[in-house]
């Protein structure tokens, strides 16, 4: 539990005739992380030729899946994701059989669906073209001019189009010498009709280009009004047609989508299995497979591969290799592994800090959120995530983390007597054990402290304890004398300070001096930063108090505000409950976010820096992943 | 003689107002990054919003101390208390500590904007971006801490206010300056941490080293906090 799972290196030499079955078995057991064989003396194996077919079928299926997306309903508001329905599939004995099945499946509907998709896209292109034209003609809809005359004849041409308002006068001046120009000015641009002789057309076009003339090029028949209504009619028809297409695609979707996803998954499994061969070595008649397996699964793997024509060898991995890291924690700590991995998975020979992180995180979160009701809300949200979205491992883990943390916050809320801040205190005189804002002093070591100072002292004490654990782990992990010293100076100083406080005086100075000398011996003048850094680390735990005060303080502010508003006649009765509910909910969200990240920060920055490095390679077994299918 | 209630009011105003500047600018910087990101990836709205919420904390601390000062001075809920002038100065010091240190939100805004940008490309960076984004909040927490120490020392948390000397009251203002101005180190820290987030996105294994870079600026905040605590100890305001 203290370190990642121990691994064994496994080598398998399998006969040609049994290789496919063996690899399939390994894939099913799913505990082996394969490693590429990189020995220049060993010939490399290659994937089977069917791989190409598998990939091309995947591409076909994916493009069909994209077409089916046309029929996807637009999401209305927020809806919870649902676990995918599993399709029951038969057990395929070889890849060929699966490929044939997929081909047969595709032949049922592929062409029809594709032509629907193509038609839909064509229609869309046309629609956007018509829309462009619509824009051009819309402006001149009052013009009494038949657009069919636009174009070039044998001797005469007629052009129409738009230019900027600024250019209109210049353009007219340039053109009016040789051409007949009609113009009409609109709000933002001007419309022009130009008539001229074909022999002058180049001159006309040069001049028009200079002024960024936007020409009406499409072939229209009739007056703008008629063209307009015709275009609108066409667009409407195409849109109607597309709606029909979507409805048809929807039917395909209902009928085939699940099966498409299922086949995609099966092909993926098949592909992964075939590509694994690229990692193997081979001789004429045998294949060589290498990988890592967690120690606890090793005997099972040996037993299973024993049924095949193969030789297996198990040995301890060379510590210099990049051994994969599988976190191996008891079930209750497992959800917290994601928090460790967010920083970095441990190295193979390092402590796995997850259990400590889990305990510390729950504790810190509770102290920082410190409200019974807020904690209950967080716990309920966590439980909801776990129950409803638990099919996704991230949600399940997060749900468990939030539930545990929320309960911790309820506990500390009860201690501090915080139920929606001072709400219950005011209404029902519900008191906790300590009132952070109260004046009743708490006695600690014969000294009277205001509650708030008491909590501060407690927060810093927790910090000192936490940092002690960190340094201790660092000390245990250290390999040589110098590394040990880099952790030991803290303990020397600490013992010195404790002795000084207890009044054991000459001894205390010896320890303090020893600690300081170690620091400056290790780091030179920069050692001063180690000391301020340590001080900063301890003071940083003051955030336990700060965030807890922020939660109950803001809650109190909301309650005060509600009380003030309540005094307003009539309107008060509407506003007060709104402020009460929205305010407390917003406070819950913000403070939960704060408590969550600051708990993490205390671990990542203050705690991990004492002993934890991280940077191991995560264990990624060769394993069948099924989301949409179920073998029968 | 300056009216103690007026001094306390100024203190509350500084706490809320100054930290409001900090959070306003910080949230603004983060929001701009969010706006940029959603123009390319509208689905990142939620993530960006979570990041954007981080630099708000400083304004919350400011509001908290502001309200606590008002409650302590009897401006809110219940009749006005008899305050001595030094208590007024102490309240002013508490307000300065939280308010000035609240400007750390500017630094936090800079990191969160980097976090928003990086997370839009690499969602797995969310956790790390978050952790780096809360680094420059330490300064605000130190400010809050000193404010609480001052108010506890002056007996401004409910009950009967303590008798403190004029020296103590003015020393509290000095302590507020010490931790408050040193809190500006958060802006430097924010810039470093923003670089750190970008660096980790490319090389996740540099997390630890980037953390060391980013925490360096905190040294000065610790000096400020140390200064404030020494001042308060020197005038016997603690314990």
Interface residues (C-beta under 8 A of the other chain):
Chain A: X339 X342 X343 X344 X437 X438 X439 X447 X449 X450 X452 X453 X456 X529 X532 X533 X535 X536 X539 X540 X542 X543 X545 X546 X547 X549 X550 X553 X554 X556 X557 X560 X563 X590 X593 X594 X597 X598 X600 X601 X604 X605 X608 X609 X613 X614 X615
Chain B: X50 X53 X54 X56 X57 X60 X61 X63 X64 X67 X68 X76 X77 X127 X128 X130 X131 X133 X134 X135 X137 X138 X141 X142 X144 X145 X148 X149 X152 X155 X157 X158 X159 X160 X204 X205 X207 X208 X211 X215 X218 X219 X221 X222 X223 X225 X226 X239
